[in-house]
């Protein structure tokens, strides 16, 4: 659906001579990415409003986006699948809040587990990223740094007794860690 909208916009720009033919694919890719990100934010925010957890879901979303841009991970074949999976995972984060908030040690365990996975894997070089060895090394370093910063932030929220926010932070980190592990297991990675 998103790609069809992008195709129509690109076609109109091409007809009007606003866009050159040789740049069509690049503009389509960028346009699809922008539309998908806007849709993702909108749908996840809607889930937050519907459950009365908008600020927490926003924290979750920004933690996922902040980490996933460096870690990579599992990629769906179609944007609709990606959107549906994103909403399902965000709803799981909302539902799991009660389990995480019962005992702070569960949050600490989740943070520790996700950081260990991210430190081991670093970055999944997906076909859409297609990184060189140098780029992959830099991405892994950044992913590990962001994971440590996010983990320290979540620990700080546990210390100040804001476990409900920390539960969303750990859900985001676990989402990225599981996504990376899934991509590795199903071999959805460019081998260099």
N, C-alpha and C positions, 0 to 999 in steps of 0.2 A: 504494500500500500504506500509506504513512504517513498519507495523507489519510483512508483508511478507518478506521484506528486512531483518529485524531483525531475523526472523525465519531462513532464509537461512544462515546468518552469524553464528548464534548460532549452527545450524546443522553442518556447516563446522568445527567449533571449537570443537564440540563434537566428530566428526569423527576422527579428528586429535589428540584426547585425550588432547587437550589444556584446555578443560573445562570439569569439572565433571558433571555428570547427575543431581545431586541434586542442582546445582547452576544455571541450565538452565533458570528457570523462573525469578530469580533475575537479571541475566545478560540481559535477553530479556527486562525486564522492564527498566533497566538503558539505554540500547541501544536505545530503542524506544524514551525515554525521550530526549536523546542527539540528535538523528536525528530530532525529532520534533522541538527542540529549534533551531538547525542550520537552518532547513527549514524556520521556522518562522522569524528568523533574516534576512535570505536571501530574502524572499518574501517581507517583510516589507521594507527592504532597496531598493529593486527593485522598489517598489511603490514610495519611496522617490526620487529615481533617475528619474523615469518616469515623476514625477510632478515638478521636479526642487526644491524639498523641502527636500533633503537628511538630512542636519543637524537637521532640525526641527523634522523630522520623527524619527531620532535617539534619540533625546531628549524624544519624546513621548514614544518610545519603552523602553528606560531605566527607565522612570518614571513608566510605566505600570509594567514592570518586577520587579522593586524594591518594589512596593507596593503589587502586586498580590501574590508574594511569601509568604507574611504574611497574606493577607486577604482571600485567597482562592476565591471562587465564583463559578459561573456557569461553568460546565464542559460538553463538548460535548461527545457523545458516541463514536465517531470515530475521529481519528487524522485528516482525510481529512476535516471533518466538522469544526474542531477546526482551522485548517489552513485557510479555507475559511472565517470563522467568523472573525478571526484575521485580515485578509486583508481588509474585509469590514469595520471593526471598524477603522482601520488605515486610510482608504480612507475617512471615515466620519470625522476623525480628521482633515485631510487635507482640506476637503470641508468646515468644520465649522470654519476654521481659520478666514475667512472674517467676519463672524458673531460675533466672539469673539473680534476681533480687532477693530470693529466699536466703541465700548464703553467699556472702562476699567471696568465699574461697572458690565458688564455681566461676565467678568472673575472673579471678586471678588465674585459675586453671585454663580458662578459655583464652585469655590474653597470652599466657605462656605457650600454649599449644600453637596458636596462630603465629606468634613470633618465631617459634622454632621452625615451623614449616616455611615461613617466608625467608628466614635466614638461610635455610638449606637450599631452597629452590631459587630465590632471588627474583627472577623474571622469566616468564614463559615467552619465548620468541615465536609468537603466532604469525601465521602467514600474512596477516594484514599489517603487522609491524615490520617483518622481514629485516631485522636488525643485522648490522655487521658485527663482527666479534668485539670491536672497540665500543660500539654503541650498546651492545648487550652487557658488557662489563660495567659501563656507566649506569645503565638502567638498573642493574642488580644492586649496585652501590646505593643508588637513590631509593630503591624499593626498601632496602634494609634500613636505611636512615629514617624514612617515613614510618616504617613499621615500629621502630624503637620510639620515635616521637609520639606516635599514636598510642602505643602501649603505656608510655609514661603518663600521657594525658588521662587514659582510662584508670590507671592506678591512682592518680591524683583524685579523680572523682570518687573512687572507692574510699580513699582516706578521709575525704571531707563528707562522707556519708551520702553521696548522691548516686546510689547504686542504679537507679532507674536510667540515668544518662549513661553511666558506665556500661550497662547491659546493652545499650544500642551501639556503643563504641566497640565492644567485644564482638557483637553480632556482625558488625561491618568487617572487622578484622578476620573473623572466621569465614565470612563470605568470600573474601579475597583468597584466603589460604585454601579453602575447599575448591574454589574455582581453579586455582593454580594446579592443585593436585589432580583434579579431574582432567584438565588439559594434558598433563603429563601422562596420566594413566591411559587415556584414549589416543595418545600420540598426536595431539593436535598442535604440533610445534615444528618449526623449521629447524632442521638439524644442520649445524655448521661444523 
